[in-house]
């Protein structure tokens, strides 16, 4: 079992914009990815009142985390952020279903179809 935390460094990464966020999420350091995703939860949650000017880019980045080579736990965290704080369409996911691991596919399909029936 591991513990994931974020620090002021991660908060600054989010505040510095999409390039800084992308550098971490597209990087190789799994623990940094986990920490930044945990930090993004704070910034995406409407309860805290943040209004990120680059939210659409973050949504696309989260989708790319899910379809690219990453540990399942990182992909699950990214998918959780999408389903908790974002709304379809998730075009990157829709266009790359063949890249989704079988264990994630039901939740990815749920995310893609969250607006069905509304």
Phi, psi and omega in degrees: 000137178239160178249132178251133177219164171231157184236183176301331177300317181290323176299317179295323177301313179297316181293335180283350172109183190294326180296317180293319178296314181299320180302319180285310185291338176262002181276191185258344187277103183298318182294325176292321176299313180299317180295318181292321176298321177296319178295320179299331176304318179297317185282335180271336182291119182299339180304323185275351172077015176283146177232088183289126180290345183244034182298320180298320178293324177295317178302316179295319179298317179298320178297320179292326175301321183289323184269343181271176181287109177209156174299150180306318181301320178294317179297319179297319178297317179296318179294322177299318177297318178299313184286334180278323192232000183234174184220139179299161018277146174247077188300320180300316178294314181303320184277356184227032181302331180292344179268358184272133177296146182306323182289341178263342187305316179300319181287327176293316178297323175300313181300315181298326185256018182300333182269359176294138178088004179257000000 
